[in-house]
Amino acid sequence: MVERRGLRVRAGRLVGVVATLVVTAVAVGLSQGWGRTNQAPAASSVAASSAAAVPTAPVVLNGTDDAFIQLLIPMNEGALALIDQLDTRPADASLRALLGQVRKTHQAELRDLRGLLAAGNVPELNIHEGHQMPGMVTEASLAQLRAASDAEVSFRAAGLIRAHLAQTVVLCRGEQTAGGSPELKALAGRIQQARAAELNTLDNRPGAPTAAPGG
């Protein structure tokens, strides 16, 4: 009972730190160019770097580090749920190819993020269930995608994944500014590079739509 009460108190504090991280990330994003993707490295080279092993030795995570991980895990899981859903829908070939790569990098990042939580002896907390966080793919947005016509699927999916990728770039900048763990700050740098490359590919792929179907 005491342990559960402690987890609830910690979750409440973590929500406050998440809010601070988002504000910090937004400020950093605005100062450095929101979602800027110019001079992005090639996606293939970033994929290799993002899979770099995270140290298994104990690490020290401050509040910002903890909040960053606890926010990015559900964001990645939401993006993966979107990609899984598209497996059963017709989608633009170039978008499907990109999302196949995004799936690999996101799965690797989840392993690394959870590895850092374990190395920091910090429990994983799902504090964002039901929250409308910027860039997070929610059950509501997945339901809207399921209801979309085949002609709209690629456009709507690209919009959702773009918001997710761009917001993660901003959050990674915030972690590198306010985080404390050198290991996590290095991982955030690799994730930021991966997202920039993915955004560049998304926006410049052949046949990328520039307006909503029929609009």
Salt bridges, closest charged atoms under 4 A:
ASP66 OD2 - ARG10 NH2 2.28
GLU77 OE2 - ARG114 NH2 2.56
ASP84 OD1 - ARG103 NH2 2.82
ASP87 OD2 - ARG103 NH2 2.78
ASP92 OD2 - ARG205 NE 3.66
GLU109 OE1 - ARG195 NH2 2.77
GLU124 OE1 - ARG114 NE 2.85
ASP150 OD1 - ARG89 NH2 2.90
GLU152 OE2 - ARG156 NH2 3.53
GLU198 OE1 - ARG195 NH1 3.91
ASP203 OD2 - ARG162 NH2 2.90
